[in-house]
Amino acid sequence: MDREWRVTYFNRKAEELSGLKAEQLIGQTYWEIAPQMPGSRIENAYRSAMEENRSVHFEEYYQCYGKLLDVYVHPYVDGIAVFFHDMSDRERAAEALRSRTAELESLLRHAPIGFAFFDNQHRYLRVNKALCQINGISEEQILGKTIGEVLPVNARIVDPILDQVFDSGEAVETEISGETPKEPGIIRHWLTGFYPVFASTEKPVAVGTYVVEITERKRAEEAMARLAAIVQGAEDAVFSEDLNGIVQTWNQGAEKLYGYSSDEIIGKHISLVVPPELAGELEEMTRKMKQGIQDHFETMRLTKQGKRIFVFLSMSPIRNAVGRIVGVSKIVRDISERKRAEEDLKETVKTLELTNRELQQFAYVASHDLQEPLRNVTRYMDLFSRKYKDHIDERANTYIQFAMEGANRIHALVNDLLAYSELGVAAREFKPVSMLAIAEEAMDNLRQLIEETHAVIVLDAMPEVHGNKGQLVQLLQNLLCNAVKFGKSDVVPQIRIFAERLADAWCFSVSDNGVGIEPLYFDKIFVIFQRLHARSEHPGTGIGLAICRKIVELHGGRIWVESRLDEGSTFYFTIPARGGPDEDRGNIACGRQ
């Protein structure tokens, strides 16, 4: 029987003696088999052998079997071994005794646990094969020698224990750590029991010992201890429950989060920290736990003070050594600050959306209500100039011209501002478009400017992308227009449009041989209404590159410039690729000059 009093072995002779079958008994407790035994002399003998770790011999009439039996009870590391012999026939008993001795001898010799017997001088009397294998020493090298001669490192621990058992006649079990001759330098751990062997004398005539290696168990215990320390000191709440929702463990993080100490909550039901309206959620978690389902989600919990907190909860089943689910572990993190930040963000988004609608409304007013007065100003100034041209001096004509140019500039600024504000309206109206067709349309829109400047534009092979056709035409048109406008005087503009496949995007570039840009202004040129040249040199409102940046950002890319003064500029922008490299490579169209 093991230490839980469950039958682990029942041989054929025992079946014949008792009339019971091994398959009926293996796994059952002794008290299920013999309910009449508690408190009897037989039970006391078994308990003495089990709890005092000593051999017991007695004769007893077993009423259940109707026989007088000679009983030998021997403790070992996992429980007790009981030998029964029918004393009805002494001759048969003598034979059984000899058989028992042979069985015991065989058991000790071939057991996987190391066994040894020592005399009162601490010399080895007997050793079994397992002990020899543990130490890497043969039986001939051990027998007759002392523990100090064979294992000098362990002798300082074992010798006092042997003396104690010989003097007291009581068994001792302890853990011993050390090296073996087989593996010097490697520390191993052993569970070692020492029990007295009596003959007809009151004092033990020998001491038997068993050795069970527990190195892996000790390492596991050390790892568990380290893990427990980590869990206990974790910032997050980490705790466990049994299958009925009763809290089993509770770390410092849980104490800090919920306000309950471990003494206050261990043994209590976890519903203590669950809001009443979430009782259904708790039932669902219990169902998942019993099915071994891992889960994580956001929810709400209660602190000891009744405060409601938002948490992120992860749960995992706990299984025992045979894989049966016995509970659940939970990790809980307070996300109240994050949830408040999310709510603040939602309010900010609502405010921005309202502001954006107001700006859209302003743009509408600017494009309609402001345009008409501007047209009246320019129309009447033009009528005034034509009708009274011969009646006013040259200075007055100049003033009129200045006024008309100012009105026209306001008109252009309003139109550009309207165009910039309307970019986001159709931002997500994307579909597959050919960048070759986009570039050709942009060049056609600038045909007059290109012909006037004799600009040469080289268009390389272009891919197909996912985007808004109108916006992409405007993007390339603005970049081409700048490349032509900011060319060197008396130098034919040379422009190249190129595409290159990156890991997850297409990178497009527009290169020119123009006046270039100082690095100081690389970021400034993309700001709305920022200009680097006087209007007398290059007309415009300074919004073109700001529109380019907004279009690229709406497509999920970025735009930048590389340039040197008097050496030309290259504007780069990226557009996310639609698929893998092979798919995009099949959608590349040839360019032209």
FENTAKA-V581441 format. One record per residue. N is the residue number from 1. RES is the residue in three letters. PHI is phi in degrees with one decimal (none if undefined). Layout:
N,RES,PHI + N,RES,PHI
This chain:
1,MET,none + 2,ASP,-83.3 + 3,ARG,-72.8 + 4,GLU,-94.8 + 5,TRP,67.7 + 6,ARG,-91.7 + 7,VAL,-72.4 + 8,THR,-110.3 + 9,TYR,-154.4 + 10,PHE,-150.2 + 11,ASN,-84.4 + 12,ARG,-62.2 + 13,LYS,-62.4 + 14,ALA,-66.0 + 15,GLU,-62.8 + 16,GLU,-65.2 + 17,LEU,-68.5 + 18,SER,-93.7 + 19,GLY,78.0 + 20,LEU,-105.3 + 21,LYS,-107.9 + 22,ALA,-58.8 + 23,GLU,-63.4 + 24,GLN,-80.1 + 25,LEU,-107.0 + 26,ILE,-56.8 + 27,GLY,98.2 + 28,GLN,-85.1 + 29,THR,-82.2 + 30,TYR,-60.6 + 31,TRP,-75.6 + 32,GLU,-75.5 + 33,ILE,-76.4 + 34,ALA,-128.7 + 35,PRO,-63.5 + 36,GLN,-82.6 + 37,MET,-82.8 + 38,PRO,-50.4 + 39,GLY,84.8 + 40,SER,-81.5 + 41,ARG,-62.6 + 42,ILE,-66.4 + 43,GLU,-61.7 + 44,ASN,-61.3 + 45,ALA,-66.4 + 46,TYR,-61.0 + 47,ARG,-65.4 + 48,SER,-61.7 + 49,ALA,-63.8 + 50,MET,-71.6 + 51,GLU,-84.9 + 52,GLU,-96.3 + 53,ASN,55.9 + 54,ARG,-140.2 + 55,SER,-75.7 + 56,VAL,-133.2 + 57,HIS,-130.9 + 58,PHE,-157.4 + 59,GLU,-111.0 + 60,GLU,-151.5 + 61,TYR,-87.5 + 62,TYR,-91.2 + 63,GLN,-62.2 + 64,CYS,-65.2 + 65,TYR,-99.9 + 66,GLY,70.6 + 67,LYS,-142.2 + 68,LEU,-87.5 + 69,LEU,-122.0 + 70,ASP,-94.0 + 71,VAL,-119.4 + 72,TYR,-118.9 + 73,VAL,-117.5 + 74,HIS,-119.5 + 75,PRO,-78.0 + 76,TYR,-142.1 + 77,VAL,-60.1 + 78,ASP,-101.5 + 79,GLY,157.2 + 80,ILE,-132.6 + 81,ALA,-109.4 + 82,VAL,-115.8 + 83,PHE,-110.2 + 84,PHE,-107.6 + 85,HIS,-137.2 + 86,ASP,-73.2 + 87,MET,-90.6 + 88,SER,-60.7 + 89,ASP,-124.7 + 90,ARG,-60.3 + 91,GLU,-63.6 + 92,ARG,-63.9 + 93,ALA,-64.5 + 94,ALA,-62.4 + 95,GLU,-65.1 + 96,ALA,-63.2 + 97,LEU,-62.2 + 98,ARG,-61.4 + 99,SER,-64.6 + 100,ARG,-60.4 + 101,THR,-61.3 + 102,ALA,-65.3 + 103,GLU,-63.0 + 104,LEU,-62.5 + 105,GLU,-60.3 + 106,SER,-65.2 + 107,LEU,-60.6 + 108,LEU,-64.6 + 109,ARG,-68.9 + 110,HIS,-105.6 + 111,ALA,-64.2 + 112,PRO,-73.1 + 113,ILE,-95.6 + 114,GLY,-72.9 + 115,PHE,-125.4 + 116,ALA,-152.9 + 117,PHE,-126.7 + 118,PHE,-120.6 + 119,ASP,-89.2 + 120,ASN,-73.7 + 121,GLN,-99.0 + 122,HIS,66.8 + 123,ARG,-92.2 + 124,TYR,-69.5 + 125,LEU,-95.9 + 126,ARG,-143.8 + 127,VAL,-140.4 + 128,ASN,-103.9 + 129,LYS,-61.4 + 130,ALA,-62.6 + 131,LEU,-66.7 + 132,CYS,-62.1 + 133,GLN,-66.5 + 134,ILE,-59.4 + 135,ASN,-91.9 + 136,GLY,71.2 + 137,ILE,-127.7 + 138,SER,-76.9 + 139,GLU,-61.8 + 140,GLU,-65.4 + 141,GLN,-79.5 + 142,ILE,-105.5 + 143,LEU,-57.5 + 144,GLY,86.5 + 145,LYS,-100.4 + 146,THR,-84.3 + 147,ILE,-61.8 + 148,GLY,-67.0 + 149,GLU,-77.5 + 150,VAL,-88.9 + 151,LEU,-129.5 + 152,PRO,-60.4 + 153,VAL,-68.5 + 154,ASN,-86.5 + 155,ALA,-60.2 + 156,ARG,-64.7 + 157,ILE,-92.6 + 158,VAL,-77.2 + 159,ASP,-55.1 + 160,PRO,-62.5 + 161,ILE,-70.2 + 162,LEU,-58.9 + 163,ASP,-61.0 + 164,GLN,-61.9 + 165,VAL,-68.2 + 166,PHE,-62.4 + 167,ASP,-76.5 + 168,SER,-92.6 + 169,GLY,70.8 + 170,GLU,-115.6 + 171,ALA,-73.9 + 172,VAL,-135.2 + 173,GLU,-125.2 + 174,THR,-152.8 + 175,GLU,-106.8 + 176,ILE,-126.4 + 177,SER,-120.7 + 178,GLY,170.6 + 179,GLU,-96.9 + 180,THR,-124.9 + 181,PRO,-57.9 + 182,LYS,-68.6 + 183,GLU,-135.8 + 184,PRO,-64.4 + 185,GLY,90.6 + 186,ILE,-106.9 + 187,ILE,-84.7 + 188,ARG,-123.5 + 189,HIS,-121.8 + 190,TRP,-135.9 + 191,LEU,-91.8 + 192,THR,-125.4 + 193,GLY,-115.2 + 194,PHE,-120.9 + 195,TYR,-134.0 + 196,PRO,-75.6 + 197,VAL,-116.6 + 198,PHE,-103.2 + 199,ALA,-115.1 + 200,SER,-94.7 + 201,THR,-94.9 + 202,GLU,-78.1 + 203,LYS,-90.8 + 204,PRO,-63.3 + 205,VAL,-92.9 + 206,ALA,-160.2 + 207,VAL,-125.4 + 208,GLY,-92.7 + 209,THR,-139.5 + 210,TYR,-120.7 + 211,VAL,-129.8 + 212,VAL,-122.2 + 213,GLU,-72.3 + 214,ILE,-126.3 + 215,THR,-58.1 + 216,GLU,-64.2 + 217,ARG,-64.0 + 218,LYS,-64.6 + 219,ARG,-63.2 + 220,ALA,-64.7 + 221,GLU,-63.6 + 222,GLU,-65.4 + 223,ALA,-63.0 + 224,MET,-64.5 + 225,ALA,-64.7 + 226,ARG,-64.0 + 227,LEU,-62.3 + 228,ALA,-62.4 + 229,ALA,-64.7 + 230,ILE,-63.8 + 231,VAL,-62.9 + 232,GLN,-62.6 + 233,GLY,-92.5 + 234,ALA,-66.1 + 235,GLU,-69.5 + 236,ASP,-73.4 + 237,ALA,-74.8 + 238,VAL,-128.0 + 239,PHE,-152.6 + 240,SER,-135.5 + 241,GLU,-133.5 + 242,ASP,-86.7 + 243,LEU,-67.0 + 244,ASN,-99.0 + 245,GLY,81.0 + 246,ILE,-85.1 + 247,VAL,-67.1 + 248,GLN,-106.2 + 249,THR,-134.5 + 250,TRP,-158.1 + 251,ASN,-88.1 + 252,GLN,-64.4 + 253,GLY,-61.2 + 254,ALA,-68.2 + 255,GLU,-60.7 + 256,LYS,-68.6 + 257,LEU,-72.7 + 258,TYR,-93.0 + 259,GLY,89.5 + 260,TYR,-92.6 + 261,SER,-76.3 + 262,SER,-62.5 + 263,ASP,-64.9 + 264,GLU,-77.4 + 265,ILE,-115.3 + 266,ILE,-62.9 + 267,GLY,94.4 + 268,LYS,-99.6 + 269,HIS,-80.7 + 270,ILE,-65.4 + 271,SER,-60.6 + 272,LEU,-58.0 + 273,VAL,-110.6 + 274,VAL,-108.6 + 275,PRO,-57.5 + 276,PRO,-55.5 + 277,GLU,-70.6 + 278,LEU,-102.7 + 279,ALA,-60.5 + 280,GLY,-63.0 + 281,GLU,-63.7 + 282,LEU,-63.8 + 283,GLU,-64.0 + 284,GLU,-65.8 + 285,MET,-63.6 + 286,THR,-63.5 + 287,ARG,-61.5 + 288,LYS,-64.3 + 289,MET,-60.9 + 290,LYS,-68.9 + 291,GLN,-91.4 + 292,GLY,76.0 + 293,ILE,-90.3 + 294,GLN,-83.0 + 295,ASP,-155.9 + 296,HIS,-152.0 + 297,PHE,-166.3 + 298,GLU,-96.2 + 299,THR,-157.4 + 300,MET,-124.9 + 301,ARG,-135.2 + 302,LEU,-111.0 + 303,THR,-92.1 + 304,LYS,-59.7 + 305,GLN,-83.1 + 306,GLY,86.4 + 307,LYS,-77.3 + 308,ARG,-91.7 + 309,ILE,-130.6 + 310,PHE,-83.7 + 311,VAL,-136.2 + 312,PHE,-107.3 + 313,LEU,-115.5 + 314,SER,-118.3 + 315,MET,-131.3 + 316,SER,-140.2 + 317,PRO,-70.8 + 318,ILE,-108.2 + 319,ARG,-115.2 + 320,ASN,-86.7 + 321,ALA,-62.2 + 322,VAL,-99.3 + 323,GLY,89.5 + 324,ARG,-81.5 + 325,ILE,-72.0 + 326,VAL,-120.0 + 327,GLY,176.7 + 328,VAL,-144.8 + 329,SER,-106.5 + 330,LYS,-131.5 + 331,ILE,-119.5 + 332,VAL,-125.7 + 333,ARG,-121.3 + 334,ASP,-75.5 + 335,ILE,-119.0 + 336,SER,-59.9 + 337,GLU,-62.2 + 338,ARG,-64.4 + 339,LYS,-63.7 + 340,ARG,-64.6 + 341,ALA,-64.2 + 342,GLU,-64.4 + 343,GLU,-64.6 + 344,ASP,-61.7 + 345,LEU,-64.7 + 346,LYS,-61.2 + 347,GLU,-64.7 + 348,THR,-63.8 + 349,VAL,-61.6 + 350,LYS,-60.7 + 351,THR,-63.5 + 352,LEU,-66.1 + 353,GLU,-62.2 + 354,LEU,-64.3 + 355,THR,-62.4 + 356,ASN,-63.7 + 357,ARG,-64.2 + 358,GLU,-65.2 + 359,LEU,-67.1 + 360,GLN,-61.8 + 361,GLN,-65.2 + 362,PHE,-63.3 + 363,ALA,-61.2 + 364,TYR,-63.2 + 365,VAL,-61.9 + 366,ALA,-63.0 + 367,SER,-79.6 + 368,HIS,-113.3 + 369,ASP,-70.6 + 370,LEU,-84.9 + 371,GLN,-65.6 + 372,GLU,-65.1 + 373,PRO,-59.0 + 374,LEU,-64.3 + 375,ARG,-62.7 + 376,ASN,-63.3 + 377,VAL,-59.8 + 378,THR,-67.3 + 379,ARG,-64.2 + 380,TYR,-74.6 + 381,MET,-65.4 + 382,ASP,-66.5 + 383,LEU,-63.4 + 384,PHE,-60.1 + 385,SER,-64.5 + 386,ARG,-71.5 + 387,LYS,-76.2 + 388,TYR,-111.3 + 389,LYS,-56.4 + 390,ASP,-82.8 + 391,HIS,-107.5 + 392,ILE,-125.4 + 393,ASP,-82.9 + 394,GLU,-64.5 + 395,ARG,-63.1 + 396,ALA,-65.8 + 397,ASN,-60.1 + 398,THR,-63.5 + 399,TYR,-61.5 + 400,ILE,-61.6 + 401,GLN,-63.0 + 402,PHE,-60.0 + 403,ALA,-64.1 + 404,MET,-67.9 + 405,GLU,-64.8 + 406,GLY,-63.0 + 407,ALA,-65.1 + 408,ASN,-63.9 + 409,ARG,-66.7 + 410,ILE,-59.7 + 411,HIS,-60.1 + 412,ALA,-66.9 + 413,LEU,-62.8 + 414,VAL,-62.8 + 415,ASN,-63.4 + 416,ASP,-67.1 + 417,LEU,-63.4 + 418,LEU,-63.0 + 419,ALA,-62.6 + 420,TYR,-66.6 + 421,SER,-69.7 + 422,GLU,-86.7 + 423,LEU,-61.5 + 424,GLY,-77.2 + 425,VAL,-61.9 + 426,ALA,-107.6 + 427,ALA,-59.4 + 428,ARG,-101.4 + 429,GLU,-83.0 + 430,PHE,-99.5 + 431,LYS,-157.8 + 432,PRO,-61.2 + 433,VAL,-135.7 + 434,SER,-88.3 + 435,MET,-70.1 + 436,LEU,-66.8 + 437,ALA,-65.3 + 438,ILE,-61.5 + 439,ALA,-64.3 + 440,GLU,-65.0 + 441,GLU,-66.4 + 442,ALA,-62.8 + 443,MET,-68.4 + 444,ASP,-64.4 + 445,ASN,-65.4 + 446,LEU,-104.3 + 447,ARG,-55.6 + 448,GLN,-62.9 + 449,LEU,-62.7 + 450,ILE,-65.2 + 451,GLU,-68.6 + 452,GLU,-65.9 + 453,THR,-96.8 + 454,HIS,59.0 + 455,ALA,-62.4 + 456,VAL,-109.9 + 457,ILE,-117.0 + 458,VAL,-101.8 + 459,LEU,-110.5 + 460,ASP,-79.2 + 461,ALA,-59.4 + 462,MET,-120.2 + 463,PRO,-90.4 + 464,GLU,-98.4 + 465,VAL,-128.6 + 466,HIS,-104.8 + 467,GLY,-169.7 + 468,ASN,-95.9 + 469,LYS,-58.9 + 470,GLY,-58.7 + 471,GLN,-68.3 + 472,LEU,-67.4 + 473,VAL,-61.5 + 474,GLN,-61.6 + 475,LEU,-59.7 + 476,LEU,-67.0 + 477,GLN,-63.1 + 478,ASN,-64.4 + 479,LEU,-66.9 + 480,LEU,-66.0 + 481,CYS,-60.7 + 482,ASN,-62.7 + 483,ALA,-60.8 + 484,VAL,-77.5 + 485,LYS,-62.7 + 486,PHE,-99.6 + 487,GLY,-81.5 + 488,LYS,-77.8 + 489,SER,-66.1 + 490,ASP,65.1 + 491,VAL,-125.6 + 492,VAL,-68.9 + 493,PRO,-62.5 + 494,GLN,-114.4 + 495,ILE,-126.9 + 496,ARG,-130.1 + 497,ILE,-108.9 + 498,PHE,-132.5 + 499,ALA,-129.1 + 500,GLU,-135.9 + 501,ARG,-83.1 + 502,LEU,-100.0 + 503,ALA,-59.9 + 504,ASP,-132.4 + 505,ALA,-157.2 + 506,TRP,-101.5 + 507,CYS,-108.9 + 508,PHE,-105.8 + 509,SER,-138.4 + 510,VAL,-124.3 + 511,SER,-107.1 + 512,ASP,-139.6 + 513,ASN,-114.4 + 514,GLY,-83.5 + 515,VAL,-75.0 + 516,GLY,80.2 + 517,ILE,-137.4 + 518,GLU,-72.2 + 519,PRO,-55.4 + 520,LEU,-56.9 + 521,TYR,-106.5 + 522,PHE,-58.2 + 523,ASP,-86.6 + 524,LYS,-63.5 + 525,ILE,-68.5 + 526,PHE,-91.7 + 527,VAL,-86.2 + 528,ILE,-59.6 + 529,PHE,67.1 + 530,GLN,-90.0 + 531,ARG,-129.6 + 532,LEU,-107.4 + 533,HIS,-128.7 + 534,ALA,-69.0 + 535,ARG,-65.6 + 536,SER,-68.1 + 537,GLU,-83.2 + 538,HIS,-138.2 + 539,PRO,-66.7 + 540,GLY,139.7 + 541,THR,-101.0 + 542,GLY,80.2 + 543,ILE,-110.9 + 544,GLY,-57.7 + 545,LEU,-73.7 + 546,ALA,-64.4 + 547,ILE,-64.7 + 548,CYS,-58.3 + 549,ARG,-62.3 + 550,LYS,-65.5 + 551,ILE,-63.0 + 552,VAL,-63.4 + 553,GLU,-65.6 + 554,LEU,-63.8 + 555,HIS,-90.6 + 556,GLY,83.2 + 557,GLY,-115.4 + 558,ARG,-142.8 + 559,ILE,-134.0 + 560,TRP,-155.6 + 561,VAL,-132.0 + 562,GLU,-125.3 + 563,SER,-160.8 + 564,ARG,-133.5 + 565,LEU,-58.0 + 566,ASP,68.7 + 567,GLU,-121.2 + 568,GLY,94.4 + 569,SER,-136.3 + 570,THR,-130.1 + 571,PHE,-96.2 + 572,TYR,-112.6 + 573,PHE,-149.2 + 574,THR,-115.9 + 575,ILE,-130.6 + 576,PRO,-54.1 + 577,ALA,-72.2 + 578,ARG,-76.0 + 579,GLY,-147.8 + 580,GLY,-73.2 + 581,PRO,-55.2 + 582,ASP,-64.8 + 583,GLU,-64.0 + 584,ASP,-68.5 + 585,ARG,-63.5 + 586,GLY,-75.4 + 587,ASN,-110.9 + 588,ILE,-89.3 + 589,ALA,-107.5 + 590,CYS,-70.5 + 591,GLY,-96.5 + 592,ARG,-154.7 + 593,GLN,-115.3
